[in-house]
Amino acid sequence: MAVEGKAIDALGQFELGTVLGPVGAAVGFTQSNLHMLVAGALIVALMLYGMAPRAMVPGRLQSVAEGAYGFIDDMLLAQVGPEGRRFFPFVFTLFMFVLFGNMLGLFPYAFTYTSHISLTFTLAMVVFVLITVVAISLHGKHFFGYFFPEGAPLWLAPIIIPVEIVSYLSRPVSLSIRLFANMVAGHVMLKVFATFVVMLGALGTVGPVLSIMPLAINVALVGFEVLVAFLQAYVFAILTCIYLHDAVHLH
Amino acid sequence: MVDDRDAFKQRLDAARARQGLDPAPKGGSQGGLPGGSWGIGFRAGVEVVSALVVGVGLGLALDWWLGTKPWLFLVFFLLGSAAGVMNVYRLFTPRRVRRD
């Protein structure tokens, strides 16, 4: 599938197809949806089974569950402040969903749902609507003062206000493009070097020896991708926290 | 004597911070965002591109709505560029910390 003729098909892995046979085809149930359900089930299982023993000295799964909980709790406390704790369920769900999507995508035959801009942009729009609603409900009309910093000369208002509005509207776009671009770039690179392995391997006697090089690169890339998968989930969560901070404190 | 009181104050501060009674100190420009030259460069690029995308998109949409074909697009292209530069500027200036 990767090598069709002599061309490298690096983007075929992002194509959506229906799963579960005719039933899935009838309702348009794609492998992306399937992986989202799997990720959701894994997250719920981790939290339920991990926390089931409630041991004083945690076991492995309980450590993971507690670590994830504490990680997001600390992040909210540091970035938003004590009043940010009420957003914990939202940020935790977002972080775990993105993290599991990124990590699941690294398994062979798996599909990376975070590599679709439609999904990342939807998540970013949820964040955007939330921070706007929170800011307006907490501060009322003062929210619109956000678009004009105090102390700026009044005659600059026609320039500053549209620029600030465009800057504010660019938040969900930058949030979604960052995650989407990182995941697509990583998976394209993996696919390209994996294709090199196959192409070089078919080159005769020297081929298999030469193909060790792209294979070695791919091994390093997989490690790098694990880092990127975690880092991007972290960046998504912490930027949500920073935006929540702006919404709560408004400056 | 002084040492004792300092130790007590440290423990008190640690306990207060744990309970979220004191606002935690904020470091860096974007809180705890990871650094690294590639990461920062990529972030800056994404900020500029997304502001431009929003500016151009808004301009084209308003043009289509109001029938002022190229003009609002041009205006919003400039606004988008300015917003992109401002996003990058914000990325590198420390966030103002207000005690409230």
Contacts between the chains, C-beta under 8 A, distances in Angstrom:
chain1	res1	chain2	res2	distance
A	75	B	32	7.6
A	77	B	20	5.6
A	77	B	24	6.2
A	78	B	24	4.8
A	78	B	26	7.3
A	78	B	31	6.8
A	78	B	32	6.9
A	79	B	26	8.0
A	79	B	31	5.2
A	79	B	32	7.7
A	81	B	20	7.7
A	81	B	23	5.6
A	81	B	24	7.6
A	82	B	20	3.7
A	82	B	21	7.4
A	82	B	23	7.8
A	85	B	20	7.4
A	159	B	82	7.7
A	162	B	76	8.0
A	162	B	79	5.0
A	163	B	79	5.6
A	163	B	82	4.7
A	163	B	83	5.0
A	163	B	86	6.2
A	164	B	83	7.6
A	164	B	86	7.9
A	166	B	51	6.1
A	166	B	54	5.5
A	166	B	55	5.1
A	166	B	58	6.9
A	166	B	76	7.3
A	166	B	79	5.2
A	166	B	80	5.6
A	166	B	82	7.8
A	166	B	83	4.0
A	167	B	51	6.2
A	167	B	83	4.0
A	167	B	86	5.5
A	167	B	87	5.7
A	169	B	54	4.8
A	169	B	58	7.4
A	170	B	47	7.4
A	170	B	50	4.4
A	170	B	51	4.2
A	170	B	53	7.4
A	170	B	54	4.5
A	170	B	80	7.9
A	170	B	83	6.1
A	170	B	84	7.6
A	170	B	87	6.6
A	171	B	50	8.0
A	173	B	50	3.7
A	173	B	51	7.9
A	173	B	53	5.5
A	173	B	54	5.6
A	174	B	46	5.1
A	174	B	47	5.4
A	174	B	49	7.8
A	174	B	50	3.7
A	174	B	51	7.7
A	174	B	87	7.4
A	177	B	46	5.4
A	177	B	49	6.8
A	177	B	50	5.7
A	178	B	42	7.7
A	178	B	43	7.3
A	178	B	46	5.0
A	181	B	46	7.2
A	231	B	34	6.3
A	234	B	34	7.6
A	235	B	33	6.8
A	235	B	34	7.4
A	238	B	30	7.9
A	238	B	31	6.3
A	238	B	32	6.5
A	238	B	33	6.2
A	239	B	33	8.0
A	241	B	31	7.5
A	242	B	30	6.6
A	242	B	31	6.1
A	242	B	95	8.0
A	249	B	98	6.3
A	249	B	100	6.7
A	251	B	96	6.0
A	251	B	98	5.5
